[in-house]
Amino acid sequence: MDSFSSPPPHSGASSQFSTNDIMDQVKTQLEQAYAEQFLETVRDKCFDKCITKPGSSLSGSEGSCISRCVDRYIEATGIISKALFSQR
Amino acid sequence: MDPSSLQSPELQNFLNQQKERAMINEMVGKLTSACWDKCITSTPGSKFSSSESNCLSNCAQRYMEMSLMIVKRFQSMQ
């Protein structure tokens, strides 16, 4: 990739990346990846717990199970990190 | 992009920090998943029972303890 070795062809100074820009980019993309991964896990776990017999639509009780499940999974994540990093 | 900025100690330091964060994140995620399966056996309620939350934190701590035991076990085989 010659954009790495030669100056950017257009738009001059504004397309020059600073170290800070790179760090911001990496941070944002990591946050996004972490969030997506977490969402996927919660989806799988709560599907297992709450949608035991899929019907023709989500029932009210399935809906409330899902919201409790999401809340509990987030809480469980907190309990686990606390157990790992603030023990003894 | 200025190639010298890729070598900056500031950036290397930042990347190392992020690597560590990623490892911690993965560990917490993996353990939460495994311990959730072991400890939360009924439909999730509006609050964890004390046995559920104790089980979760015991589960995480026993996992760490076990990891150490396994490492020692392997070391003793050499």
Backbone of each chain as nested JSON, in Angstrom:
{
  "chains": [
    {"id": "A", "residues": [
      {"number": 1, "name": "MET", "atoms": {"N": [0.839, -1.209, 0.0], "CA": [0.0, 0.0, 0.0], "C": [0.863, 1.243, 0.0]}},
      {"number": 2, "name": "ASP", "atoms": {"N": [0.778, 1.999, -1.095], "CA": [1.713, 3.121, -1.142], "C": [1.191, 4.352, -0.406]}},
      {"number": 3, "name": "SER", "atoms": {"N": [-0.051, 4.311, 0.051], "CA": [-0.531, 5.438, 0.855], "C": [0.233, 5.499, 2.179]}},
      {"number": 4, "name": "PHE", "atoms": {"N": [0.89, 4.39, 2.536], "CA": [1.693, 4.39, 3.76], "C": [3.055, 5.052, 3.549]}},
      {"number": 5, "name": "SER", "atoms": {"N": [3.585, 4.881, 2.327], "CA": [4.931, 5.384, 2.1], "C": [4.954, 6.778, 1.466]}},
      {"number": 6, "name": "SER", "atoms": {"N": [3.907, 7.105, 0.702], "CA": [3.908, 8.431, 0.083], "C": [2.811, 9.291, 0.708]}},
      {"number": 7, "name": "PRO", "atoms": {"N": [2.933, 10.605, 0.569], "CA": [1.92, 11.469, 1.159], "C": [0.561, 11.219, 0.508]}},
      {"number": 8, "name": "PRO", "atoms": {"N": [-0.533, 11.407, 1.253], "CA": [-1.86, 11.167, 0.7], "C": [-2.082, 12.041, -0.525]}},
      {"number": 9, "name": "PRO", "atoms": {"N": [-2.678, 11.473, -1.577], "CA": [-2.826, 12.189, -2.836], "C": [-3.738, 13.424, -2.757]}},
      {"number": 10, "name": "HIS", "atoms": {"N": [-4.81, 13.338, -1.973], "CA": [-5.675, 14.519, -1.949], "C": [-5.973, 14.99, -0.529]}},
      {"number": 11, "name": "SER", "atoms": {"N": [-6.578, 16.112, -0.463], "CA": [-7.096, 16.769, 0.744], "C": [-6.03, 17.131, 1.783]}},
      {"number": 12, "name": "GLY", "atoms": {"N": [-4.771, 17.09, 1.371], "CA": [-3.69, 17.699, 2.134], "C": [-3.581, 17.353, 3.597]}},
      {"number": 13, "name": "ALA", "atoms": {"N": [-3.363, 18.335, 4.439], "CA": [-3.004, 18.138, 5.833], "C": [-4.066, 17.386, 6.635]}},
      {"number": 14, "name": "SER", "atoms": {"N": [-5.343, 17.555, 6.278], "CA": [-6.396, 16.976, 7.103], "C": [-6.41, 15.454, 7.053]}},
      {"number": 15, "name": "SER", "atoms": {"N": [-5.794, 14.831, 6.019], "CA": [-5.811, 13.373, 5.966], "C": [-4.553, 12.762, 6.592]}},
      {"number": 16, "name": "GLN", "atoms": {"N": [-3.744, 13.586, 7.19], "CA": [-2.579, 13.092, 7.917], "C": [-3.054, 12.596, 9.289]}},
      {"number": 17, "name": "PHE", "atoms": {"N": [-2.824, 11.316, 9.601], "CA": [-3.311, 10.806, 10.878], "C": [-2.291, 11.048, 11.975]}},
      {"number": 18, "name": "SER", "atoms": {"N": [-2.748, 11.508, 13.071], "CA": [-1.855, 11.644, 14.212], "C": [-1.994, 10.405, 15.087]}},
      {"number": 19, "name": "THR", "atoms": {"N": [-1.065, 10.218, 15.994], "CA": [-1.138, 9.101, 16.921], "C": [-2.477, 9.1, 17.657]}},
      {"number": 20, "name": "ASN", "atoms": {"N": [-2.929, 10.286, 18.033], "CA": [-4.207, 10.371, 18.728], "C": [-5.384, 9.894, 17.896]}},
      {"number": 21, "name": "ASP", "atoms": {"N": [-5.34, 10.222, 16.6], "CA": [-6.412, 9.76, 15.724], "C": [-6.431, 8.247, 15.66]}},
      {"number": 22, "name": "ILE", "atoms": {"N": [-5.25, 7.655, 15.565], "CA": [-5.168, 6.201, 15.491], "C": [-5.712, 5.579, 16.768]}},
      {"number": 23, "name": "MET", "atoms": {"N": [-5.318, 6.129, 17.907], "CA": [-5.785, 5.572, 19.179], "C": [-7.301, 5.708, 19.316]}},
      {"number": 24, "name": "ASP", "atoms": {"N": [-7.839, 6.852, 18.896], "CA": [-9.294, 7.026, 18.961], "C": [-10.02, 6.018, 18.092]}},
      {"number": 25, "name": "GLN", "atoms": {"N": [-9.483, 5.812, 16.89], "CA": [-10.06, 4.856, 15.962], "C": [-10.084, 3.459, 16.561]}},
      {"number": 26, "name": "VAL", "atoms": {"N": [-8.921, 3.052, 17.073], "CA": [-8.798, 1.708, 17.634], "C": [-9.775, 1.531, 18.793]}},
      {"number": 27, "name": "LYS", "atoms": {"N": [-9.831, 2.544, 19.639], "CA": [-10.722, 2.492, 20.793], "C": [-12.175, 2.336, 20.378]}},
      {"number": 28, "name": "THR", "atoms": {"N": [-12.592, 3.167, 19.443], "CA": [-13.981, 3.126, 18.986], "C": [-14.318, 1.763, 18.391]}},
      {"number": 29, "name": "GLN", "atoms": {"N": [-13.389, 1.258, 17.568], "CA": [-13.681, -0.02, 16.921], "C": [-13.689, -1.161, 17.917]}},
      {"number": 30, "name": "LEU", "atoms": {"N": [-12.812, -1.102, 18.912], "CA": [-12.815, -2.144, 19.931], "C": [-14.111, -2.103, 20.733]}},
      {"number": 31, "name": "GLU", "atoms": {"N": [-14.507, -0.891, 21.158], "CA": [-15.759, -0.75, 21.904], "C": [-16.903, -1.399, 21.138]}},
      {"number": 32, "name": "GLN", "atoms": {"N": [-16.939, -1.106, 19.845], "CA": [-18.0, -1.627, 19.011], "C": [-17.953, -3.148, 18.943]}},
      {"number": 33, "name": "ALA", "atoms": {"N": [-16.741, -3.693, 18.793], "CA": [-16.604, -5.146, 18.715], "C": [-17.01, -5.804, 20.034]}},
      {"number": 34, "name": "TYR", "atoms": {"N": [-16.594, -5.191, 21.162], "CA": [-16.964, -5.735, 22.468], "C": [-18.475, -5.735, 22.646]}},
      {"number": 35, "name": "ALA", "atoms": {"N": [-19.104, -4.618, 22.252], "CA": [-20.549, -4.496, 22.413], "C": [-21.275, -5.531, 21.561]}},
      {"number": 36, "name": "GLU", "atoms": {"N": [-20.814, -5.711, 20.324], "CA": [-21.448, -6.677, 19.444], "C": [-21.336, -8.091, 19.987]}},
      {"number": 37, "name": "GLN", "atoms": {"N": [-20.134, -8.407, 20.494], "CA": [-19.903, -9.738, 21.017], "C": [-20.778, -10.001, 22.245]}},
      {"number": 38, "name": "PHE", "atoms": {"N": [-20.87, -8.989, 23.109], "CA": [-21.683, -9.128, 24.315], "C": [-23.152, -9.335, 23.948]}},
      {"number": 39, "name": "LEU", "atoms": {"N": [-23.613, -8.526, 22.993], "CA": [-24.987, -8.63, 22.531], "C": [-25.289, -10.033, 22.013]}},
      {"number": 40, "name": "GLU", "atoms": {"N": [-24.344, -10.573, 21.269], "CA": [-24.56, -11.899, 20.706], "C": [-24.673, -12.959, 21.81]}},
      {"number": 41, "name": "THR", "atoms": {"N": [-23.807, -12.844, 22.807], "CA": [-23.86, -13.793, 23.912], "C": [-25.182, -13.695, 24.657]}},
      {"number": 42, "name": "VAL", "atoms": {"N": [-25.587, -12.447, 24.985], "CA": [-26.835, -12.256, 25.722], "C": [-28.009, -12.818, 24.921]}},
      {"number": 43, "name": "ARG", "atoms": {"N": [-27.975, -12.588, 23.617], "CA": [-29.029, -13.11, 22.755], "C": [-29.129, -14.635, 22.866]}},
      {"number": 44, "name": "ASP", "atoms": {"N": [-27.974, -15.306, 22.748], "CA": [-27.972, -16.768, 22.837], "C": [-28.469, -17.261, 24.194]}},
      {"number": 45, "name": "LYS", "atoms": {"N": [-27.921, -16.655, 25.268], "CA": [-28.278, -17.111, 26.615], "C": [-29.759, -16.924, 26.875]}},
      {"number": 46, "name": "CYS", "atoms": {"N": [-30.297, -15.762, 26.504], "CA": [-31.685, -15.456, 26.826], "C": [-32.647, -16.212, 25.907]}},
      {"number": 47, "name": "PHE", "atoms": {"N": [-32.187, -16.508, 24.725], "CA": [-33.009, -17.342, 23.843], "C": [-33.171, -18.724, 24.466]}},
      {"number": 48, "name": "ASP", "atoms": {"N": [-32.067, -19.269, 24.957], "CA": [-32.106, -20.576, 25.623], "C": [-33.047, -20.57, 26.825]}},
      {"number": 49, "name": "LYS", "atoms": {"N": [-32.939, -19.504, 27.62], "CA": [-33.71, -19.451, 28.86], "C": [-35.177, -19.142, 28.646]}},
      {"number": 50, "name": "CYS", "atoms": {"N": [-35.454, -18.208, 27.748], "CA": [-36.8, -17.631, 27.696], "C": [-37.679, -18.162, 26.573]}},
      {"number": 51, "name": "ILE", "atoms": {"N": [-37.081, -18.538, 25.457], "CA": [-37.906, -19.017, 24.345], "C": [-37.778, -20.53, 24.29]}},
      {"number": 52, "name": "THR", "atoms": {"N": [-38.481, -21.187, 25.195], "CA": [-38.318, -22.635, 25.29], "C": [-39.186, -23.367, 24.267]}},
      {"number": 53, "name": "LYS", "atoms": {"N": [-40.341, -22.773, 23.963], "CA": [-41.221, -23.378, 22.947], "C": [-41.717, -22.276, 22.031]}},
      {"number": 54, "name": "PRO", "atoms": {"N": [-40.983, -22.008, 20.949], "CA": [-41.339, -20.875, 20.093], "C": [-42.771, -20.989, 19.57]}},
      {"number": 55, "name": "GLY", "atoms": {"N": [-43.571, -19.94, 19.83], "CA": [-44.948, -19.926, 19.327], "C": [-45.049, -19.033, 18.107]}},
      {"number": 56, "name": "SER", "atoms": {"N": [-46.27, -18.652, 17.764], "CA": [-46.443, -17.855, 16.543], "C": [-46.063, -16.393, 16.76]}},
      {"number": 57, "name": "SER", "atoms": {"N": [-45.932, -15.974, 18.014], "CA": [-45.375, -14.651, 18.302], "C": [-44.766, -14.679, 19.703]}},
      {"number": 58, "name": "LEU", "atoms": {"N": [-43.987, -13.651, 20.047], "CA": [-43.42, -13.596, 21.394], "C": [-44.54, -13.292, 22.371]}},
      {"number": 59, "name": "SER", "atoms": {"N": [-44.669, -14.102, 23.395], "CA": [-45.73, -13.85, 24.37], "C": [-45.265, -12.799, 25.373]}},
      {"number": 60, "name": "GLY", "atoms": {"N": [-46.225, -12.281, 26.137], "CA": [-45.893, -11.305, 27.179], "C": [-44.93, -11.865, 28.202]}},
      {"number": 61, "name": "SER", "atoms": {"N": [-45.137, -13.119, 28.56], "CA": [-44.248, -13.689, 29.583], "C": [-42.846, -13.935, 29.022]}},
      {"number": 62, "name": "GLU", "atoms": {"N": [-42.769, -14.264, 27.749], "CA": [-41.445, -14.388, 27.133], "C": [-40.752, -13.03, 27.114]}},
      {"number": 63, "name": "GLY", "atoms": {"N": [-41.53, -12.008, 26.781], "CA": [-40.979, -10.651, 26.769], "C": [-40.432, -10.238, 28.117]}},
      {"number": 64, "name": "SER", "atoms": {"N": [-41.19, -10.515, 29.184], "CA": [-40.675, -10.086, 30.493], "C": [-39.517, -10.961, 30.932]}},
      {"number": 65, "name": "CYS", "atoms": {"N": [-39.529, -12.217, 30.543], "CA": [-38.374, -13.078, 30.823], "C": [-37.133, -12.505, 30.143]}},
      {"number": 66, "name": "ILE", "atoms": {"N": [-37.277, -12.056, 28.91], "CA": [-36.144, -11.514, 28.173], "C": [-35.58, -10.274, 28.868]}},
      {"number": 67, "name": "SER", "atoms": {"N": [-36.452, -9.365, 29.309], "CA": [-35.876, -8.19, 29.97], "C": [-35.189, -8.553, 31.28]}},
      {"number": 68, "name": "ARG", "atoms": {"N": [-35.769, -9.478, 32.048], "CA": [-35.089, -9.891, 33.285], "C": [-33.777, -10.582, 32.963]}},
      {"number": 69, "name": "CYS", "atoms": {"N": [-33.803, -11.423, 31.932], "CA": [-32.601, -12.169, 31.56], "C": [-31.458, -11.221, 31.174]}},
      {"number": 70, "name": "VAL", "atoms": {"N": [-31.78, -10.198, 30.385], "CA": [-30.761, -9.231, 29.983], "C": [-30.177, -8.534, 31.22]}},
      {"number": 71, "name": "ASP", "atoms": {"N": [-31.076, -8.071, 32.094], "CA": [-30.615, -7.407, 33.326], "C": [-29.732, -8.327, 34.167]}},
      {"number": 72, "name": "ARG", "atoms": {"N": [-30.165, -9.577, 34.331], "CA": [-29.387, -10.523, 35.152], "C": [-28.048, -10.85, 34.491]}},
      {"number": 73, "name": "TYR", "atoms": {"N": [-28.026, -10.945, 33.166], "CA": [-26.753, -11.286, 32.527], "C": [-25.727, -10.18, 32.721]}},
      {"number": 74, "name": "ILE", "atoms": {"N": [-26.213, -8.938, 32.636], "CA": [-25.322, -7.801, 32.878], "C": [-24.833, -7.834, 34.33]}},
      {"number": 75, "name": "GLU", "atoms": {"N": [-25.766, -8.132, 35.237], "CA": [-25.393, -8.216, 36.653], "C": [-24.382, -9.342, 36.872]}},
      {"number": 76, "name": "ALA", "atoms": {"N": [-24.614, -10.482, 36.229], "CA": [-23.698, -11.622, 36.374], "C": [-22.29, -11.254, 35.907]}},
      {"number": 77, "name": "THR", "atoms": {"N": [-22.21, -10.498, 34.821], "CA": [-20.903, -10.058, 34.321], "C": [-20.171, -9.242, 35.383]}},
      {"number": 78, "name": "GLY", "atoms": {"N": [-20.93, -8.37, 36.069], "CA": [-20.346, -7.575, 37.149], "C": [-19.877, -8.445, 38.311]}},
      {"number": 79, "name": "ILE", "atoms": {"N": [-20.688, -9.43, 38.689], "CA": [-20.327, -10.325, 39.795], "C": [-19.044, -11.089, 39.471]}},
      {"number": 80, "name": "ILE", "atoms": {"N": [-18.958, -11.581, 38.232], "CA": [-17.771, -12.332, 37.82], "C": [-16.522, -11.45, 37.85]}},
      {"number": 81, "name": "SER", "atoms": {"N": [-16.623, -10.223, 37.293], "CA": [-15.4, -9.4, 37.316], "C": [-15.0, -9.04, 38.73]}},
      {"number": 82, "name": "LYS", "atoms": {"N": [-15.986, -8.81, 39.58], "CA": [-15.664, -8.503, 40.972], "C": [-14.976, -9.697, 41.634]}},
      {"number": 83, "name": "ALA", "atoms": {"N": [-15.513, -10.89, 41.374], "CA": [-14.935, -12.089, 41.98], "C": [-13.497, -12.302, 41.513]}},
      {"number": 84, "name": "LEU", "atoms": {"N": [-13.229, -11.94, 40.24], "CA": [-11.89, -12.16, 39.717], "C": [-10.893, -11.107, 40.178]}},
      {"number": 85, "name": "PHE", "atoms": {"N": [-11.338, -9.86, 40.253], "CA": [-10.365, -8.787, 40.419], "C": [-10.386, -8.064, 41.745]}},
      {"number": 86, "name": "SER", "atoms": {"N": [-11.386, -8.336, 42.581], "CA": [-11.324, -7.657, 43.88], "C": [-11.474, -8.642, 45.036]}},
      {"number": 87, "name": "GLN", "atoms": {"N": [-10.947, -9.858, 44.802], "CA": [-11.116, -10.873, 45.845], "C": [-9.978, -10.812, 46.875]}},
      {"number": 88, "name": "ARG", "atoms": {"N": [-10.199, -11.418, 47.969], "CA": [-9.219, -11.587, 49.057], "C": [-8.689, -10.298, 49.662]}}
    ]},
    {"id": "B", "residues": [
      {"number": 1, "name": "MET", "atoms": {"N": [-0.609, 8.602, 5.922], "CA": [-0.249, 8.354, 7.326], "C": [1.256, 8.464, 7.5]}},
      {"number": 2, "name": "ASP", "atoms": {"N": [1.635, 9.086, 8.539], "CA": [3.058, 9.226, 8.845], "C": [3.55, 7.936, 9.498]}},
      {"number": 3, "name": "PRO", "atoms": {"N": [4.412, 7.168, 8.789], "CA": [4.815, 5.853, 9.303], "C": [5.515, 5.927, 10.657]}},
      {"number": 4, "name": "SER", "atoms": {"N": [6.15, 7.063, 10.93], "CA": [6.888, 7.132, 12.197], "C": [5.923, 7.158, 13.385]}},
      {"number": 5, "name": "SER", "atoms": {"N": [4.673, 7.579, 13.155], "CA": [3.719, 7.613, 14.274], "C": [3.354, 6.197, 14.73]}},
      {"number": 6, "name": "LEU", "atoms": {"N": [3.539, 5.2, 13.83], "CA": [3.252, 3.827, 14.208], "C": [4.279, 3.281, 15.189]}},
      {"number": 7, "name": "GLN", "atoms": {"N": [5.451, 3.913, 15.176], "CA": [6.505, 3.443, 16.06], "C": [6.531, 4.189, 17.395]}},
      {"number": 8, "name": "SER", "atoms": {"N": [5.666, 5.196, 17.523], "CA": [5.754, 6.037, 18.711], "C": [5.517, 5.208, 19.978]}},
      {"number": 9, "name": "PRO", "atoms": {"N": [6.307, 5.435, 21.016], "CA": [6.155, 4.698, 22.262], "C": [4.759, 4.881, 22.851]}},
      {"number": 10, "name": "GLU", "atoms": {"N": [4.191, 6.048, 22.595], "CA": [2.851, 6.314, 23.107], "C": [1.845, 5.334, 22.515]}},
      {"number": 11, "name": "LEU", "atoms": {"N": [1.978, 5.113, 21.202], "CA": [1.063, 4.207, 20.533], "C": [1.303, 2.755, 20.954]}},
      {"number": 12, "name": "GLN", "atoms": {"N": [2.572, 2.378, 21.063], "CA": [2.891, 1.011, 21.492], "C": [2.33, 0.734, 22.878]}},
      {"number": 13, "name": "ASN", "atoms": {"N": [2.499, 1.716, 23.731], "CA": [1.987, 1.616, 25.08], "C": [0.467, 1.459, 25.092]}},
      {"number": 14, "name": "PHE", "atoms": {"N": [-0.186, 2.28, 24.288], "CA": [-1.635, 2.215, 24.157], "C": [-2.086, 0.843, 23.664]}},
      {"number": 15, "name": "LEU", "atoms": {"N": [-1.358, 0.317, 22.644], "CA": [-1.744, -0.979, 22.086], "C": [-1.562, -2.104, 23.097]}},
      {"number": 16, "name": "ASN", "atoms": {"N": [-0.488, -2.01, 23.878], "CA": [-0.29, -3.022, 24.918], "C": [-1.411, -2.992, 25.95]}},
      {"number": 17, "name": "GLN", "atoms": {"N": [-1.802, -1.771, 26.32], "CA": [-2.921, -1.632, 27.25], "C": [-4.184, -2.258, 26.69]}},
      {"number": 18, "name": "GLN", "atoms": {"N": [-4.431, -1.997, 25.402], "CA": [-5.643, -2.528, 24.786], "C": [-5.589, -4.054, 24.687]}},
      {"number": 19, "name": "LYS", "atoms": {"N": [-4.404, -4.58, 24.482], "CA": [-4.24, -6.037, 24.415], "C": [-4.617, -6.666, 25.746]}},
      {"number": 20, "name": "GLU", "atoms": {"N": [-4.126, -6.036, 26.798], "CA": [-4.42, -6.536, 28.134], "C": [-5.923, -6.456, 28.415]}},
      {"number": 21, "name": "ARG", "atoms": {"N": [-6.503, -5.326, 28.013], "CA": [-7.935, -5.151, 28.205], "C": [-8.722, -6.214, 27.457]}},
      {"number": 22, "name": "ALA", "atoms": {"N": [-8.265, -6.523, 26.244], "CA": [-8.955, -7.526, 25.439], "C": [-8.905, -8.893, 26.115]}},
      {"number": 23, "name": "MET", "atoms": {"N": [-7.736, -9.213, 26.719], "CA": [-7.598, -10.493, 27.403], "C": [-8.532, -10.595, 28.603]}},
      {"number": 24, "name": "ILE", "atoms": {"N": [-8.576, -9.5, 29.378], "CA": [-9.454, -9.466, 30.541], "C": [-10.908, -9.582, 30.122]}},
      {"number": 25, "name": "ASN", "atoms": {"N": [-11.242, -8.827, 29.081], "CA": [-12.591, -8.847, 28.551], "C": [-13.005, -10.254, 28.126]}},
      {"number": 26, "name": "GLU", "atoms": {"N": [-12.074, -10.946, 27.482], "CA": [-12.373, -12.287, 27.003], "C": [-12.572, -13.263, 28.161]}},
      {"number": 27, "name": "MET", "atoms": {"N": [-11.685, -13.136, 29.141], "CA": [-11.766, -13.989, 30.334], "C": [-13.095, -13.801, 31.06]}},
      {"number": 28, "name": "VAL", "atoms": {"N": [-13.462, -12.53, 31.313], "CA": [-14.721, -12.255, 32.005], "C": [-15.91, -12.784, 31.192]}},
      {"number": 29, "name": "GLY", "atoms": {"N": [-15.855, -12.567, 29.886], "CA": [-16.938, -13.027, 29.03], "C": [-17.083, -14.541, 29.055]}},
      {"number": 30, "name": "LYS", "atoms": {"N": [-15.963, -15.223, 28.978], "CA": [-15.974, -16.68, 28.952], "C": [-16.482, -17.257, 30.269]}},
      {"number": 31, "name": "LEU", "atoms": {"N": [-15.963, -16.691, 31.361], "CA": [-16.385, -17.181, 32.674], "C": [-17.844, -16.854, 32.964]}},
      {"number": 32, "name": "THR", "atoms": {"N": [-18.286, -15.669, 32.56], "CA": [-19.694, -15.329, 32.79], "C": [-20.582, -16.344, 32.086]}},
      {"number": 33, "name": "SER", "atoms": {"N": [-20.208, -16.65, 30.837], "CA": [-21.001, -17.608, 30.085], "C": [-21.017, -18.989, 30.756]}},
      {"number": 34, "name": "ALA", "atoms": {"N": [-19.836, -19.478, 31.132], "CA": [-19.751, -20.812, 31.734], "C": [-20.469, -20.853, 33.08]}},
      {"number": 35, "name": "CYS", "atoms": {"N": [-20.284, -19.822, 33.895], "CA": [-20.863, -19.819, 35.234], "C": [-22.366, -19.572, 35.192]}},
      {"number": 36, "name": "TRP", "atoms": {"N": [-22.789, -18.801, 34.222], "CA": [-24.236, -18.596, 34.032], "C": [-24.896, -19.955, 33.762]}},
      {"number": 37, "name": "ASP", "atoms": {"N": [-24.301, -20.75, 32.885], "CA": [-24.86, -22.061, 32.583], "C": [-24.899, -22.968, 33.813]}},
      {"number": 38, "name": "LYS", "atoms": {"N": [-23.86, -22.889, 34.642], "CA": [-23.818, -23.746, 35.825], "C": [-24.744, -23.269, 36.937]}},
      {"number": 39, "name": "CYS", "atoms": {"N": [-24.817, -21.945, 37.125], "CA": [-25.46, -21.406, 38.331], "C": [-26.904, -20.963, 38.146]}},
      {"number": 40, "name": "ILE", "atoms": {"N": [-27.242, -20.496, 36.953], "CA": [-28.6, -19.974, 36.757], "C": [-29.417, -21.054, 36.057]}},
      {"number": 41, "name": "THR", "atoms": {"N": [-29.989, -21.911, 36.874], "CA": [-30.654, -23.071, 36.305], "C": [-32.141, -22.83, 36.041]}},
      {"number": 42, "name": "SER", "atoms": {"N": [-32.731, -21.852, 36.755], "CA": [-34.151, -21.594, 36.504], "C": [-34.311, -20.343, 35.641]}},
      {"number": 43, "name": "THR", "atoms": {"N": [-35.551, -19.998, 35.335], "CA": [-35.809, -18.78, 34.565], "C": [-35.332, -17.577, 35.368]}},
      {"number": 44, "name": "PRO", "atoms": {"N": [-34.633, -16.643, 34.703], "CA": [-34.096, -15.503, 35.447], "C": [-35.191, -14.693, 36.142]}},
      {"number": 45, "name": "GLY", "atoms": {"N": [-34.985, -14.388, 37.414], "CA": [-35.957, -13.61, 38.166], "C": [-35.601, -12.138, 38.152]}},
      {"number": 46, "name": "SER", "atoms": {"N": [-36.339, -11.341, 38.935], "CA": [-36.079, -9.911, 38.931], "C": [-34.899, -9.555, 39.839]}},
      {"number": 47, "name": "LYS", "atoms": {"N": [-34.394, -10.59, 40.528], "CA": [-33.224, -10.377, 41.375], "C": [-32.519, -11.727, 41.482]}},
      {"number": 48, "name": "PHE", "atoms": {"N": [-31.205, -11.75, 41.606], "CA": [-30.529, -13.027, 41.853], "C": [-30.804, -13.463, 43.279]}},
      {"number": 49, "name": "SER", "atoms": {"N": [-31.019, -14.743, 43.499], "CA": [-31.084, -15.227, 44.876], "C": [-29.657, -15.203, 45.409]}},
      {"number": 50, "name": "SER", "atoms": {"N": [-29.522, -15.253, 46.733], "CA": [-28.155, -15.204, 47.259], "C": [-27.379, -16.454, 46.853]}},
      {"number": 51, "name": "SER", "atoms": {"N": [-28.091, -17.579, 46.684], "CA": [-27.34, -18.765, 46.27], "C": [-26.866, -18.637, 44.821]}},
      {"number": 52, "name": "GLU", "atoms": {"N": [-27.671, -17.975, 44.006], "CA": [-27.224, -17.776, 42.63], "C": [-25.992, -16.858, 42.571]}},
      {"number": 53, "name": "SER", "atoms": {"N": [-26.049, -15.732, 43.311], "CA": [-24.895, -14.835, 43.197], "C": [-23.655, -15.417, 43.876]}},
      {"number": 54, "name": "ASN", "atoms": {"N": [-23.845, -16.169, 44.97], "CA": [-22.689, -16.86, 45.556], "C": [-22.109, -17.881, 44.589]}},
      {"number": 55, "name": "CYS", "atoms": {"N": [-22.988, -18.606, 43.94], "CA": [-22.524, -19.613, 42.987], "C": [-21.698, -18.95, 41.885]}},
      {"number": 56, "name": "LEU", "atoms": {"N": [-22.178, -17.806, 41.386], "CA": [-21.428, -17.11, 40.332], "C": [-20.04, -16.709, 40.803]}},
      {"number": 57, "name": "SER", "atoms": {"N": [-19.953, -16.123, 42.007], "CA": [-18.603, -15.698, 42.381], "C": [-17.717, -16.864, 42.781]}},
      {"number": 58, "name": "ASN", "atoms": {"N": [-18.303, -17.895, 43.405], "CA": [-17.501, -19.098, 43.659], "C": [-17.008, -19.725, 42.356]}},
      {"number": 59, "name": "CYS", "atoms": {"N": [-17.886, -19.755, 41.392], "CA": [-17.556, -20.368, 40.106], "C": [-16.324, -19.695, 39.492]}},
      {"number": 60, "name": "ALA", "atoms": {"N": [-16.324, -18.35, 39.494], "CA": [-15.185, -17.626, 38.922], "C": [-13.911, -17.904, 39.715]}},
      {"number": 61, "name": "GLN", "atoms": {"N": [-14.015, -17.87, 41.036], "CA": [-12.818, -18.077, 41.844], "C": [-12.302, -19.506, 41.77]}},
      {"number": 62, "name": "ARG", "atoms": {"N": [-13.196, -20.467, 41.72], "CA": [-12.748, -21.862, 41.591], "C": [-12.093, -22.106, 40.239]}},
      {"number": 63, "name": "TYR", "atoms": {"N": [-12.596, -21.415, 39.22], "CA": [-11.98, -21.575, 37.908], "C": [-10.515, -21.14, 37.942]}},
      {"number": 64, "name": "MET", "atoms": {"N": [-10.269, -19.997, 38.609], "CA": [-8.904, -19.501, 38.709], "C": [-8.042, -20.477, 39.514]}},
      {"number": 65, "name": "GLU", "atoms": {"N": [-8.616, -20.983, 40.601], "CA": [-7.894, -21.923, 41.445], "C": [-7.55, -23.186, 40.652]}},
      {"number": 66, "name": "MET", "atoms": {"N": [-8.551, -23.635, 39.894], "CA": [-8.33, -24.833, 39.093], "C": [-7.233, -24.619, 38.039]}},
      {"number": 67, "name": "SER", "atoms": {"N": [-7.257, -23.432, 37.404], "CA": [-6.234, -23.159, 36.388], "C": [-4.839, -23.313, 36.965]}},
      {"number": 68, "name": "LEU", "atoms": {"N": [-4.684, -22.794, 38.174], "CA": [-3.389, -22.907, 38.851], "C": [-3.009, -24.35, 39.113]}},
      {"number": 69, "name": "MET", "atoms": {"N": [-3.989, -25.129, 39.602], "CA": [-3.745, -26.548, 39.864], "C": [-3.303, -27.278, 38.611]}},
      {"number": 70, "name": "ILE", "atoms": {"N": [-3.975, -26.956, 37.5], "CA": [-3.652, -27.641, 36.251], "C": [-2.232, -27.303, 35.799]}},
      {"number": 71, "name": "VAL", "atoms": {"N": [-1.867, -26.031, 35.928], "CA": [-0.508, -25.631, 35.574], "C": [0.507, -26.409, 36.42]}},
      {"number": 72, "name": "LYS", "atoms": {"N": [0.241, -26.496, 37.73], "CA": [1.147, -27.22, 38.622], "C": [1.251, -28.689, 38.263]}},
      {"number": 73, "name": "ARG", "atoms": {"N": [0.081, -29.24, 37.91], "CA": [0.03, -30.656, 37.523], "C": [0.929, -30.912, 36.314]}},
      {"number": 74, "name": "PHE", "atoms": {"N": [0.827, -30.023, 35.339], "CA": [1.663, -30.179, 34.157], "C": [3.145, -29.999, 34.473]}},
      {"number": 75, "name": "GLN", "atoms": {"N": [3.412, -29.014, 35.338], "CA": [4.8, -28.781, 35.704], "C": [5.406, -30.004, 36.389]}},
      {"number": 76, "name": "SER", "atoms": {"N": [4.582, -30.686, 37.189], "CA": [5.117, -31.839, 37.924], "C": [5.382, -33.027, 37.013]}},
      {"number": 77, "name": "MET", "atoms": {"N": [4.852, -32.963, 35.794], "CA": [5.086, -34.075, 34.866], "C": [6.422, -33.966, 34.15]}},
      {"number": 78, "name": "GLN", "atoms": {"N": [7.027, -32.792, 34.226], "CA": [8.255, -32.606, 33.438], "C": [9.499, -33.149, 34.116]}}
    ]}
  ]
}
